[in-house]
Amino acid sequence: MKLSVKAKEELLKVLETINDESKGIRIYSTQGCCGPSVQMDVANAPQQGETAININGVDFYIEDSLTETLTDVTLDHNGFGFLMNGLKKSGSCCG
């Protein structure tokens, strides 16, 4: 995974404003009606089944099952929210 300059700035702002022990960004998958979805949250350490990596000064705890999926992804921020450019969606959305 790659990290844009804007995404790094925004992630560091988020981590600075958290009052607990959160030190990194957890990236994990959840199952929805449209298939798997990639989610992000703040975390203080990797959990079992996660790989800890540092990208441009930001710690990430990535669910092991997502490591290959995120290889060609660039995490970016467009001023409104985070984007995972290059993330391949599986299947079609319901509804």
C-alpha positions in Angstrom: 0.0 0.0 0.0 1.1 3.5 -0.7 0.1 6.7 1.2 -0.5 10.1 -0.4 0.9 13.2 1.2 -2.7 14.5 1.9 -3.8 11.2 3.5 -0.7 11.2 5.7 -1.4 14.7 6.9 -5.1 13.8 7.7 -4.2 10.5 9.4 -1.6 12.3 11.6 -4.3 14.9 12.6 -6.7 12.1 13.5 -4.1 10.3 15.6 -3.1 13.6 17.4 -6.7 14.3 18.4 -7.4 10.9 19.9 -7.1 11.0 23.7 -6.5 7.4 24.3 -3.5 5.1 23.5 -4.2 4.9 19.8 -1.0 4.9 17.9 -1.9 3.5 14.5 -4.6 2.8 11.9 -6.3 -0.6 11.7 -7.4 -1.7 8.3 -9.8 -4.7 8.3 -12.6 -6.2 6.3 -16.3 -6.6 7.1 -18.9 -8.6 5.3 -21.9 -6.7 4.0 -24.8 -7.5 1.7 -22.7 -6.4 -1.3 -19.6 -8.5 -0.3 -16.5 -7.6 1.7 -15.9 -4.0 2.6 -12.5 -2.5 3.7 -12.8 -0.4 6.9 -10.3 1.8 8.9 -10.2 2.6 12.6 -7.7 3.9 15.1 -5.9 1.3 17.2 -3.1 1.1 19.8 -1.5 -2.2 18.6 -1.9 -4.9 16.1 -4.2 -7.8 17.0 -3.6 -11.5 16.2 -4.0 -12.0 12.5 -2.8 -8.5 11.6 0.5 -7.3 10.2 2.1 -4.1 11.5 3.8 -1.9 8.9 4.9 1.7 8.9 4.3 3.7 5.7 5.8 7.2 5.5 5.7 7.6 9.3 2.2 6.2 9.9 1.7 2.8 11.6 -0.8 0.6 10.0 -2.2 -2.7 11.4 -3.5 -4.6 8.4 -5.6 -7.7 8.5 -3.5 -10.5 7.1 -6.2 -11.4 4.6 -6.0 -7.9 3.1 -2.2 -7.7 2.6 -2.2 -8.9 -1.0 -5.5 -7.0 -1.8 -3.9 -3.7 -0.7 -0.5 -4.1 -2.6 -1.4 -1.8 -5.5 -3.7 0.6 -3.5 -2.9 4.2 -2.7 -4.6 5.6 0.4 -5.6 9.2 -0.4 -7.7 12.0 1.0 -9.8 14.2 -1.2 -10.7 16.9 1.3 -14.0 15.1 2.3 -12.8 11.6 3.2 -10.3 8.8 2.6 -10.2 6.9 -0.7 -8.5 3.7 -1.5 -7.4 4.3 -5.1 -6.8 1.1 -7.0 -8.9 -1.1 -4.7 -10.6 -3.8 -6.8 -14.2 -4.4 -5.8 -15.4 -8.0 -5.9 -18.9 -8.7 -7.3 -21.6 -6.2 -7.8 -23.6 -4.3 -5.2 -27.0 -5.3 -4.2 -29.9 -3.0 -4.4 
